[in-house]
């Protein structure tokens, strides 16, 4: 039997991200201090069409724990079809997988 105290308790209390995760391929920039910044993503929609999003603006980035599993969350926006689209990118370091969620 184990007990969570202190910072571990905070790790378990993150709320789930809303939206259906959609797998994406990501191109990232790494700073000299090791900070990861997504710059471009590719994804396939429900109709099978492939899309490329460049010039992603990261509004906020956090290291989060969902159900005790580490994840990097990026709140982003980009111009899609002459409109601003807000979305969330998540990087899962345990499996090296990126996904996108549109709230």
C-alpha angles and dihedrals in degrees: 000000000000135000128210118221136169117349093001089063090055090053091060096049102067114122118237118261112251121233136054113288114240118195115239139180111234136200112205140189118219119206123218088261093054098257111152118222120182111223105171138012136191123203142164120233128217091272092056095253115141120226133194122205116194131175094039113186114212108214097179137358130194140171104232139181118217113188087342094305117123118238136165112225124200121189104206146170134200139169111264119177091344091307132102111249121196118205143156123240118199127193118200107202094190091064101019091235130142125206135179130215126190110207 
